[in-house]
Amino acid sequence: MDNALRNAFHDALRNTLMGLALAGALVIHTRAEAATVTISCGTVGQEFEQCRKGAEAWAKKAGHQVKVESGPTDASEQLTVFQQQLSAGASEIDVYRVDVVWPGILGAHFIDLKPYMSEEVLSQHFPAIVKNNTVDGKLVAMPWFTDAGLLYYRQDLLEKHGQKPPTTWQELAQVAKLVQDAERKAGNTKMVGFVFQAKAAETLTCNALEWIDSFGGGTIVAEDGKVTINNPKAVEALKTAASWIDTIAPKGVLSYEEEGARGVFQSGNAVFMRNWPYAWALANAPDSPVKGKVGVVALPKGGADGKHTGTLGGWQLAVSKYSKNQEAAADLVKYLTGPEEQKRRALEASFNPTIMSLYKDPDLLKANPFYGNLLDTFTNAVARPSKVTGPKYSRVSADFRNAVHTVLSGKGKPEEQLKDLQGKLDRLSRRGKW
């Protein structure tokens, strides 16, 4: 082989080897970029399964790995666990599922998501929720799905007994008693008139706030920080609710959360149920005993001069500032809160979108006929006083629900409990200066 040919061969070989080395470097670099993102998902109803399904779809699309973890079913217990993890600077969880009342409590531990979300993306969501999730100018969480309390009823039983859906709590008690007694007489001894969530947990805060607000009794703490809970309308609301126990509602409701109430209603043994919208898809599942027999309306008013209301609920997704995979985690949040994924979850499990345009989507309206009325429900929903009370909200909620539970249990009168609660919250707030 002459020198020219030998040099050409060596040059070609060197170029080939360099190309392979570069390709190998690129492969190694790509593999290094792949991340394992851990997300803490919920445990109520289909929530965990739907979260897992969406997260795995993102992982497949983005070329990452995802690890899905569950947590306590009780929201208060979840908050305690999250506070412990975040206060310790733990990096094991990248994406947190955050209740609508938690941004003010946990926001200091989350990254600002604004750099990852365009204004066009943010403008698709309910402005009030985006505002709720913005703390000190930082977007600490993205809206994932929203909620408000609703009244479920057995449409077939009301028609059978010549009744209509109630518009006031007083009407609900009358109709529930009538149908309950008639069904028991006909042989269904397990039938009860009304199930709701009365366990001394955050779920009771939501229920009780609905009762009080529907009577015109305020929101526990006003927007100016003043504690307002000790008033005649609030007393009347709690007296009304206490009268349901062991008449139209079983004593068991005192330990019910969402799934406890749904279990009774979906088994066919309750006329009315207060719950969140997620229960619709489950009530109409192929194996549900009440499939095709359920109606949904706004929660009743507190009398003729009261108002329909429902506590604003819902969950957000936030990225821990201690995460070692913040960019990938933020991309997962963007995917899960996007229109395609929110529509899928709404179709498969009735999770209410936070994207306003989806409430006019023909596919969603066909699957969830009551969606057409939900915009009004969300517009009129009552918010818990988490924004004004900030980090002290957990204490406010605990004191409130414990007082309510005492009344419902028959261990205290509403007048006495609300007077004591007013004093506690006044001291906690330093007379309105939270």
N, C-alpha and C positions, 0 to 999 in steps of 0.2 A: 504494500500500500504506500503510494507516494505521500510526501509531506502535506500537500494541499488536501488530499482526500482524507488523510488522518486527522488533520486539524478541523476539517468540516465535520467529521464524525464525532470528534470530541466536543465540538461546539453544540452539535445537536443533542448529544447525550447530556451535556451540562444543562442545557435549556429544559430538557425533559425532566431531569431530576429537580431542577429549581421549580418547575411547574407543579410537580407532584408535592414538593415540600410546601409550596404556597397553598395548594389545594388541601393538604393535610392541616395546615395552620388554620385555614378557613373552617374546616370541619371541626377542629378542636375549639375554635372561637365560638362557632354556632352552638356546640354542645355546652360550652361554659355559660352561654346566654340563657339556655333553658333553665327555668326556675320551677321549684315546687312551691305552690302558693297554698296556704292553709286558710280555710274559711270556716268560721263558726256559724252554723246554720241553726234554724229553729227546730222545735220538736212538736208543735201543735198541728194536728191533722196531717195534711199532705205536705206541710211546709218543708220538712227536712228532705223528703224525696224530691220535691220540685227544685229545691235549691241544689241538691246534688246533681240532678239531671242537667240543669243549666250550667253549673260549674264544669261538669265533664265535657259538655259541648264546647265551651270556651277553650278548655285545655286542648282538645283535639284540633280546634281551629287555629289556636295561637302557637301550638307546638310546645306547650308547657305541661307540667304535671300539676294536679290539684289534689289536695287532701281535705276531706269534709269532716268536720267534727260537730257533735251535738252538745247541748247543754241542758241545764235544769228546765223543766217545763214552767216553773213559776218565774215570772218576769223579775220579781224582786230578788230572787236568788241568783238569776242570771246577772243582774246589775252588780250584786255583791262580788260574784266571781270575777267579772270583768274589771271592777275597780281594783281588786287584789292583783290581778295579772298586770294591768297597765301601770299601777303604782310601783310595781316591782321592776318595770321596764322590760317585761318578758317579751321575747321576739317570736315565740312559737306560733302565735296567731297573727296572720297578716291582715285578714279582712274580718271585721266585726259586724254583726247584725245588731243594729241600734234602734231601740224604741224611739218613738216620736218625742218622748219627754227626756231623752238622755243627752242630746247634743250639748245642752248647757252644763251637764254634769261631767261628761267625759271628753268634751271637745278639746281640751288642752293636750290630750294624748293622741290626737289624730292629725294626719297631714292635711294641708290645704289641697283640695281636689280641683280648684279652679284652673290650674295650669294644664290639667288633663281633660277638661270639659270645655267645649266652645260655648259661646253665648247662644248659638243656635240650638245646641243640645239642651242647655239649661232652660231656654224659653219654652220648651215643649212641656215642661212639668208644671204642676200647680204652683203658682208663685208663692202662696202662703207656706208651702212645705219647704221650698228652697230657702225662703226667709227664715223659717224655723231652724233650718240646718246650718245657717250662717251665724257664726259666733265670732265677735270681734273682727269682722271683715273676712274671716276664713270660712270657706265652704268645707265643713268638717265631715259631712256625710251627703250621699246622694239619695234622693227618694227612690224607693224600691217598689213598695206597694202601700196603698193607703186603706184606711178602714173607718167605719163609723158604725155605732150600734144600730141594729135593725130588729124588727119584730117579725118572727116567723110564726105562721099559724097553719093549722090543719084545715085546708080549704074544704076538703070533703066533709069533715065533721061539722063545720059551721053551716054548710049548705044543708046537711042532713037535719040539723036542728033549727033551721030557719034563722040563722044569725049572720051578721055582717062583721067584717073586721072592725075592731074598736078604734075610736079616735081619741078617747081619754082613758086614763088609768082606771077611773071609776067604771067605765064601760067594760074594760078588760076584766076587772074582777067579777062583774056580773055575768058576762058571757062565759068566762072560764069556769065559774061555779056551776052554771046551768049545764054546760056540756059535760063537765067532769062528773056531776052527779048522775046525769042521764046515762052516760056510758058505763059507770060503775053498776048502776041498776040493771043494765043490759048484760052484765057479766064480766066486763073488763075492770076487775078490782084494782088494777095497778094504775089506772088512768089518773093523772093529776092535771090541774088547770094551767099551771104556769111554772116554767123552770128558767132560772137565770143564774148568774155567777155571784155568790155571796160569801165565798171564802174570804177570810181576812187577808187579802193580798191586793195587788194592783188592780186586778180584775174587778174587785168590789169598788175601788175608787171610781172606776169608769161607770159602773152601773149606778152608783149613788149620785154621782155628778149629773147623770142624765135625769134622774128623778127630780133632784133639786132645781136644776136649770129649767126643766119643763114646767115647774110650778112658779118660776120667776124668782127663785131664791139665790141667784148669783152663782159664782164659780169658786167659792171658798176664799180665794184671795183675789181682789180686784186688780186691774192693770196698773193702778197707781201704788200697789203694794199694801193697801189697807185690807185687813182681815175682815170678811163680811159674813162668815158662816152662821153666826148666831142671829137668825132673823125668823119671823113667823112663817114665811113661805118654806124655808128649809125644814122647820119643825113639822109643818103639815106634810111635806113630802116624805119624811121618815116615818111619820105615823101611818101614812098610807101604805108604805112598803112593809112595815112591821105587821100590818093587818093581813098580809098575804100568807105569812108563815103558818103552816098547819091548817090553813083553810083551802086555798087554791094551790099553794106551793108546799111540797113536803119539807120537813125539817132538814132533810138531806141537803137542800140547797145551801145551807150554811157552810158546807164543805165543798161545794161545786166550783170548779173553774170552767173554762169553755168546753172542754171535752166531757166533763161530767154531765153538764146540761144537755149537750148534743146527744150523748148516749141514750138518755131517757127519751128525748124527743124523737130521735131517729128510730128507736125501737117501736115507736107507735104509741107511747104511753104519756104523751103530754099534748095539750091543746095549743098552748102558746110557748114560745121560747124567745128570750133575748139572746142574740149572739152576733158575731161579726159576719161579714159576707162570705167568708171561706166555707161556711156550713152549707151553702146552697148546693155546690157541686157534690158534696158528700151525701146530702139528703136525696139527691137525684141520681146517685150511682146505681148501676144495674142491680146490685144486691141489696139496695136500701128498701126496708119495709114500707117507707112512706114516699117512694118515688112517684112523682106525678100528682101528689096529694098536698103539696105545700105551697103556700103563698107567702109573699114578703111585702111588708109595708113599713112606713116610718114608725118609730116608737111613739106611743100615745102622748097626748098633751096632759098637763097637770090641771085639768078642768077646762071649762069653756073659754076662759081668758088666759089659758096657758099657751105653750108652744110645743111643736114637734122638735125634738132635738136628738142628737146622738153624740156620744163622746168621740172626738177625733182620735183615731188610732193609726196604726200603720208602722212600717219598719223601713229603716234606711240601711245603707252599707257604708262603712267607713274603713279607712286604711290606717293601721297603727303606725305611729311615727317611729316605733322601735322595730318595725319590719325590716328585714334584710332584702326584701324583694318589692320595694315600693312601686316601681314602675310597672312590673307585671301585675301586682295587686290592684293598682289603679285601673289597669286595662281590664281586669276581671270585673271590677265594679262598673266600668263603663258598659261592658257587654251585658251584664245582668240587669242593669237599669235601662237598657235601650229599648226601643219600640218593638223590635221583633221578639225579644225574650219576654217582655211584659205582656205582649199579646198571647204568646204561647201559654204563659202561666194563667192568664185570665180564661183562656179557652179550656184548659185542662183542669183547673182547680179553683176558678172563680176568685183569684186574687185581683183586687182592684188596681188598675193601672194608676200611675201618677202622671201619665202623659195624657193631656186633656183630649187630644184628637181621637184617641182610642174609644172614647165613650160614644162616638158616632160611627164606629166601625161596624158594618153590616154583619160580619161574622160573629162579633162579640154580642151584638144585640140579639142575634138569633139564639146563641148559646145561653145568654143571661138576660132575659127580657126585662128584668128590673133595673138593668144598667141605665136605661133611659131616664130614670128618676134619681139616680145616684148623684148627679151633679148638684142638684138642689140639696140633697142630704149632706154632701160634703161642704157645700157653701154655708149651711146653717149649723154645722157641727160645732160643739162646744169644746174648746181646748182646755186641757188641764193646766193649772197655773205654774207650769214648770219654767217658763221664760222669766217671769217676775221673781220667782223664788230661787232660781239658779241651783247651786249645789245643795241647798236646803230642801229642795223639792221632795227628796226621798223621805225625810222626816215629816214633812207636811202631809204627804200621802199616807204614811204609816199611822200618824195620829188621827187622821180623818177616817180611814177605813176601820181602825180599831174602835172608834166611837160609834160608827155606823153598825158594826158587827155586834157591839154590845146592845144596841137598840133592837136589832133584828132578833137577837137571841133571847130577848125578853128580860135582860139583866139590868136594864137602865132605861130611863125615860128620855125621849129626844130633847126635851127642854133642858134637862140637867146635863146631858152629854154634850150638846152644842155649846152651852154656856162654858163648860169646862174646856172644851176644845178651843173656843175663842180666846180664853185666857192663855192657854198653852202656845197658840200660834202668835198671839200678840207679843209674848215674851221672846219667842223664837225669832220673830221678825224685828225686834227692837222697835215696836210700835210702827211697823210699816216701812222701816228703813232696812230692807233686806241686804 
